[in-house]
């Protein structure tokens, strides 16, 4: 292997080496200044083939250019941009955008030094910010192959996680190990983070990246290495005892960690969808059930006793469940002595037993004690019961769809409530005129809505798998509001509000449509504030713990007096909330919107505002500290 390039060297008359950022078995990464771009800092990656023969170098150059061209097509703000490739002195280089920040491995080490790890809210936010990145690269047929805390950087300028070091370049390096450049099984990916199919066969799928991302999540939650959390005897992950997380969040991670690729989520979009709607199940809307009415005292409610043959249960075709037929009580009899048929059968049995005993006594007397062989009485047995068949596994229920026509007129609103199972879909059909305004709002923890037009396609991109849609109908005809559950949930309740209005008329007010983005800033004009001052901070700089409740309609706001050059630190301890920090003038502080924690030294005196934002009514706990 060639030695590292000395600091200060200028490559291609353009890139001046500042320092070495890292080195591994596949190459080195340098921090360089691009003198052709106003000394902008870049990351320069050097690929190191395992062999240095002329043949290997030539094939390496060919494959390197082809793979680099593929990576150059990636245009995503959370992936470093690939800018150029070049060769110098028999070395292959790739120029890439430099991301300033700390890796999650470094952040975890810093927290462990203070005796803490990452919170569920922080890890959940990281997943929701990274899953769209994976969905993007997977749509281009690219698998990262090497996701771990070392390869995710929390970018300093916007506090977004950035995905670095794609394993495709490392996979390329493994092809350089044989003269014929044949593709061999590769061990790209860190041990413990990469799934078995990637380590053993070299094959990687979108679900392979989801597996590695879930391993990263449990490592951040527990502060332990994958080898400490994976039971190689039972072949499963044992991490729950070391982390404090909700059951729903744990179920999502465990499915991502499934040993077989087919048992994991098929796509990053589906994981993101489940995380968004299971983000806060306990504080979601509650569904009212009909209260039992008091019995009318003028009507007798004495139970009717059936005398004849028991009536067969009725079959409910809508839910496919058996229920007792009308008029048949579910309560069993209190005693068999109240049943004349049972008493008659019991009397007959006792009479037969008494007769048989008398016959034995008379026979013994007539034999006068002579040793004779007693005749063997005939034994009457009931008909031999038919052997029970071995139960066969119940097949998975096939998808079922229900349709209901709704009579909805302009100026009218309709509400529908119900329950959907994982294999069910319900279609509400309404008739509309071109130009009319349709408002729909869905309240549910596990059901999504799609508004379909005449061609059975969504009327707009924003009307597919959402919780609410408002728009103008493009043509006259029937529209379908289709409700279907999120995959992975057995069943879920829902409440659907629909209204229709003519152009220029205000539609009836519907329930507020839930939003999916917890970090969205809520305008003061759209909500009220519950304001509270936080005082008496310890001189030691220790945090003050505050707790409360916030909602989209009434935002909890804390006021903190800070002097010039003092340091303000805020961190969410519990609750699915985000924070907006505002200066004394009410303006958002830079990089302090939609965050879970914030820490900075302030440059002016005044009363700073900490707004606690949530998508639903939520309880929370914060730590707030002011120090020198």
N, C-alpha and C positions, 0 to 999 in steps of 0.2 A: 504494500500500500504506500502510495506517495505521501510525503510529509505534508502537514498543514502549510498553507500559504502565509508568509509573514505579514503581520499587521503593517499597514501603510502601502502595500503593493497596489498598483493600479492595473487593472485588467481591461483589455479592449480600449485603452486610452480613455476610460470613462468611469469605471467602478473602483473606488478606493476602499480597501478593506479596513474596517474600524476594529472589529473583534470577531471572535468565534462564538456563535450562539449555541452550538451544540455539535455533537459528533456521535455517529452510530456505525453499525456494521455496513450500512448501505451508502454512507456518505457523510459530508459535513455541511453545516449551515453557517454562513458568515453574515455579519451585519456590515453593509457597505453603503457608501454615499454615491449617488448617481450624479456625477459632475455635469452630465448633459441635461439634468432636470433640477437645476438650482440646488444641488447637493441633497436632494430628497433621499431619505433613508430607504433602503431596500433589503430584502432577504435574498442572499445568493446561495443556492443549493448546488453542491458539487456531488455528482454521482460517481461512485467508485466501483467499477466492475471487479469481479472476483479474479479475473485473469487479465493479463496485460498483453496478450498476443495480438498481432495485427488483424487477424480474422475476427477475434472477439471485439476489438475496438471498432472495426468497421460495422459489424452487425449491431453493436451497442449504439453507435451513432445513428444508424437507420431507425432502430426501434425507439430510441430516445426522442428523436424528432417527431415520430408519429404519435407517441403517447403524449408528448408535450403539446402537440397541436390539439389533441382531444381536451386536455385540461384547460387550454387557452379559451375554449368555447364557453367555459363556465363564467357566467356573469351574475354574481349574487353578492349583495353587500356584506354578508357574513361569511364569505369565503375569500381569502386573499387572492387578488388578481394576478394571473400569470402574465408577464410582460414580454419576456424574450428568452431565447436559448442561444448559447454560443460555445465554441470549443477553443481551447488555448493550451498549448504545450501538452497535448494528449489528454486533457481533462475536459469533461463535459459539465456545463453549468446551466442553471436555470435561474432566471431573475424573477422575483416575486415581490408583491406588496409586503411591506413590513408592518406588522400589527404590534402596536405598543400596548402592553398590559401584562397581566400575570396569568399563568396557566392555572387551571383549577387544582392541579396537583400542588402548586405553590401555595394557593389560597388555603387548601386543606391543611397543609403543614403549618401554616401560620395559626390557624384556628386550633389545631391540636396542641400547639405550644401553649395556648391559653386554656386548654382543657375543654374545648367545644368542637362541634362539627357543624355541618350544614343543616338547616331546618327544612322540614317538608315543603314549606311555602317557597323557599329559595330553590330547592331542587325541582319542584313543580314548575316554577317560572322558567328555569333553565331549559327543561324539557320542552315546554310550549314554545320557547324561542328557537330551539334547535330542530324540532321536528319539521317545520316548513323548509328548513335548509336541506334536510335529508330527502324530503319529498321532491324538492327541486332537482337534486343530483340524480336521484333514482329515476326520475322521468326522462333523463338523458342517458340512461343505461349505465351510469357510473356508480360503483359501490366504493365507499370510503375505505373499508377494510381495517382501519386502525384507530377506532374511536376509543379514547381513554382520557382521564383527567390531564395527562401531559399534552394532549393534542386539541384541547379546547382552551382558548384564551378569553378571559374577560377583558374586552377592549376598554381601555381607559377613557376614551373620549365620549362614549355613549353607553357604557356598561352593558353591552350586548355580547353574548358568547359567540366566538368566531371559531370555525372549524379549520384546522390546519393539518399539514402533513398527510396528504392523501396516500393511502397504501398502494395505489396503482404504480407509483414510481418505485416503491420498494419491491412490488411484484415484478416489475421490469428488471430490476437488478438480479433477481433470482434466475432469470433466463440466461444470465451470462456465465453460468457455472459449468456448462458443457459445450464442447466445440460445435456441436450441431445445433445449438441454440433451441433445443426442444423444450416445450413447456413441461415443467415437472411440478409435482406437488409442492406447494409453498407454505411456509409458516409465517406469512405476513400477518401481522397482528400480535398484540402482546398476550403472553400466556396468562390465562385467567379471564381476559376480556374477550378474546375471539372465541366464537362457538366451535363446537367439535367438528362440524362439517368443513369449516374453513381451515382448521389446524390439520385435520387428517387427510382431506382430499384436495385442498386448495380451492374448492368451490365456495363462492360467496354470493349471497342473495340480499335483497333489501332487508329481509328479516334478520340477516346476520348483523347488519349495522344496528338494528333495533335491539338485538341481544347485547351488543357491546355498550350501547347507550344506557341500557338498564343496569348493567354491571357498574358502569361509571356512577349511576345514581345511587346505588346501594353503598358503594365505597364512600361517596361524599356524605351519606347519611350516617354511616357507622364509623368511619375513620379506620376501617380495617381493610386488609388486602383481600383480593378475591380468593386466594388459596385458603384463607382463614374462614371464609363464609361458605365455600362450596363443599358439600359432603360427597366425596368421590366414591363412597360405598353405596349410598342411596341414590347418587347421581341427581341431586337437587340442591337448591340454595337454602341455607339456614341463616337468614339475616334479620328476621323480624325481632328477635329478642334484643338486638343491639341498636334498634332504631325506634323512635316514637313517631309513628305515622298512622293515618286513618286506614281503615280496612279497604275502602275503595281504591285508594292510591296504591296500597300494597298488592291488591289483586291485579292492577294494571301492570305493575313491575314484574310480578310473578309470571304473568302470561308472556311478557316480553322475554323472560328468562327461560322459557320452556326449552327442553333439550332438543326436541324435534322441531325443525323449521316450520312444519305444517301446523304445529300447535300454537305458534306465535301469531301476533297480528300480521296480516298480509301487507300492510302498508303503513307508512308514517302518518298519512292523513287520518287513518282510522284511530291510531293511538291518540293523536291530537284531539280528535272529536270526543273520544271517551273522557280524556282528561278535562276538557273544557266543561263537560256536562256533569262530571262527578266531582268537580272542584269543591263544591260546598253542599253536600247532600243534606246536612242537618238543618241548614238555615234556609232551604228552599221553600217554595210555597207549599202550604198545607192544603189538602183537599178536604172539603167539608163533606161529611157523610150524612144521609138522612137520619134524623133522630127518631127513635121508636116513639109512636104515639101512645098516649095513655089509653087503656081499654075503656070502652063505653060501659058504665056500670049497669045500663039497662039491658045489656046483652049478656046472655050466659056464655061463659068461656070454659065450661066443663068439657073435659076431653071425651070424645066419642070413641067407644070401644068397638072395634071391628069384630064381627062374629064369623063371617065366612072366610074364604080363602084370602090370603094377604095379597093386596094389589101390588102389581109390579111398579117399580119406580119409573117416573116419566123421564124422557130423554130431552135434554135441552140442546137443541141443534146449534144455537149460536155459540155457546161456550163448550159444547161437547162434554158436559158433566152430567152425571145422574143426580136427580133430586127427587125427593118424595113426592108422590102424586098428591093433588089437592085432597084434603080431607083425611089424610093419613098422618097420624101423630108420629113424631120422631122418638117420643119417650117410650121406653120398654115397659112391660107390665111389672108391677111391684112384687107379685108372688104367683106361683103356679096354682095355689089353692083357690084363686079367683077364677080359674078356667075350668068349666065343667068337663070339657073333653079330656083335659089332662087328668082330672080326678077319675073319670071312667076308665081310662087306660091303666092307671095305677091300680085300680080295684081288680081288673082282670088279671094283671100280672101277679098280684098277691094271691088271688084264688088259685091260679095254676101252681104256684109254689106250694101252697097248702095241700092241694090234692096230690102232688108228687111226693111230699113228705109222708102223707097218710099211707100211700101205696107201699112205700118202703117199710113202714112199721108192720103193716098186715102181712107182708111177704115174710118178714123175719119170724113172726109168730107161727105161721103155717109150716115153715120149714123145721120148727121145733128144735132149733139149734143144730140140725144136721149140717155137716160141712159140705155145702154145695156152692157151686160157683154162681154168684149173683149175676143175673142177666145184666148185660150192659145196657143202660137206658139209651134210647135214641136221643141224640143231641140235635136239636133243631137250631140251625145257624141261619143267620140272615144271608141274603144273596151277597156273594163275594163282591166287594166294591171294586169298581174299575180303577186301575192304577192311574195316579195322576201323571199327566204328561209333564215332561221337563219344561219349565217356563223358558220361553225364548226371549231374547232381548227385545225390548220395545223399540220399534223403529222411530227415528227422529221425525217429529211431526212435519208434514209437508206445509209449505207456505199457504196461508189462507188469506183471502181478500174479501172485504165487505164493502158494499156501496150503499150510500144513502143520499137520496135527492132532498135538497133543502129549498124551501120556498122563501127566498130572500128578496125583498123589494127595496128600492132606494129610500134612504132615510131610516131603515130598519137595521137592527143588530140581532145576532143570534149567538148563543153560547151552547157549546156541546161539551159534555164531560164523559169520560170513559176510561177504560183500561186496555192496554195492548200487550199481548205476549210477544215473545221474540220472533215468532213465525207468522205474525199477523200484520195486515195492512188494512187501513180503512180509508175509503175515498168519499169525501163529501162533495157533492156536485151542486153547483149553483149556476143560474143563468144570468148573464150580464150583457149590457149594451156597450158598444164602442164608445170610449170617452168617459165612462163611469169610473168612479174611484173605488177601489177595493182595499179595505184595511183588514189584515189578519194578525192575530196575536195568539201565540201558543204558550201556555204555562205548563211546564213539565220538567222533570229531572232526567228523562230518558227517551223522549219522543221528539222527532224532528218533522218538519213540514216542508212539502214542496208544492208550489202552485203550478198546475199544468194547464196548457191551452188546448185548443182543438186537436193539435197534432200529437198530444200526449207528451209534449216536451215542456220544460220549464219556461214560463213566460219571460223570465229574465234570469241572468246569472245569479242575481241576489235573491232569487226566489227558490233556490234549491237547497234542501236540507238546512233549514233555518228555523228560528223561533218566531219570526214575524216578518211580514212583507206588506208594504204599502205602495200602490202604484195605480196607473191608469190602464184600463183594459184596452188592448189594441184592436179588438174586433168584437162583433156580436156573436154570441153562442154560449155553450156550456163550458164552464171552467171547473177543474177538479182540484180540491185541496186534499192532498194525499198525506196521511200520517203514517209513519213507520218508526219502529223502535230502533235505538242504537244497538248495534251488535254487541253481544256479551252480557246484556241485561235480560233477565228472565221475563220481567214484565214491568210496566210502569204506568202510573196514572197520568192523565192529561186533562187540560181544560182549554178549549179552543173558542176564541171570540172572533166573530166575523161581522163586518158591516159593509154596506154598499151605499154610495151617495152619488148624486148627480154632479156634473161639473159645476164648480163654483159654490157648491153647498158644503157646509161642514159636516163631516161624518160624526156619528155618535162616538163619544169618548170610549176608547178601549183600555184595557189594562196595559200598563207600560210594557213595551217589548224589552225582554232581557237582552243585554248586550254581552258579547262574548269576550270583550277585551277588558280585563280588570284594570289596566293601567290608563284607560281613557279618562281624560280630564273632564270633570263635570262642571259646567259653567255655573257661577254663583247665581245667575238669573234663573237657572232651572232647578235649584235646590235651596233649602234653608240650611243654616249652620248652627250646630250646637257647640258653642264656644266655651272653652275652659282654659284658665291660665295655669301654667306650670311654674312653680316657684321653689325656693328653698333647696337649691342644688348643693350637694356636699362639696366642700372645698377640695376634697380628695379627687374629685372628678368622677366619682362613682355614679352610675345611672339612677334615675328616678323611674320607677315602674308605674305606668298609668294604664287603666283598662276602661273600656267603654263599649258603646254600640254605635254602628254607623250604617247608613243605607243610602241609596241613590237620591231619596227625597230629603233626607236630613243628614248632612255630612258632619261628622265630628271634627272639630278644629281645635288645636291646642296652640296657645300663644306663649312664646318663650322670649324673654328679654335677653339679648346677647350684646356684649360690648365689642368694640373694635378689636380685632385680632384674637378673639376667643374662638374656641373650637366647639361646634355644635355637632352632636352625633345622635342619630335616631335609628332604631332598628325594630322591625316587627318580630315579636316573639311568638304570638299565636294569632290565628285567624287568617282567612283568605282575603287580605286587604293589600292595597298598595298605598304609597305615600306621595303627596305633592308638597314640596317645600316652597314657600313664597317669602319674598323679602318684605321689609316694612312698607313698601309701596304697593304690595299686593301682586307683584310680578313673579312669575315662576323663576326659581333659581336654576341656572344652567345645570343640566344633567341631574335634575332633582324632581322629575315627573315620572310617576308610575314605577317607583323604586321600592324595594323591600328594606333597604338600609341606605343610609347616607351619612357622610362624615366629611366636614370641611372646615377650614379656618376662615372666618368671615371678615370682611374688610370694612364693615360699617356697623355703627350702633343701631339699635332699634328692636322693634317687636316683630319677630319672625313667626310665620304661620305654618303649622304642620296639619295638613288636611289628610284625613284617613278615608280612602276611597274604596268602595266595594260595589259589586254588581247586584247585591241583595242585602237585606238586613242581616248584619253579621256582628258577632262579639269579637273583640280583639284585645291584645295586650302589646304595649310598646315599652321599650327602654329609651329614655331620653337623658342625655347628659350634656353639660356645658362645662368646659374646662379651659385652662390656660394653654 
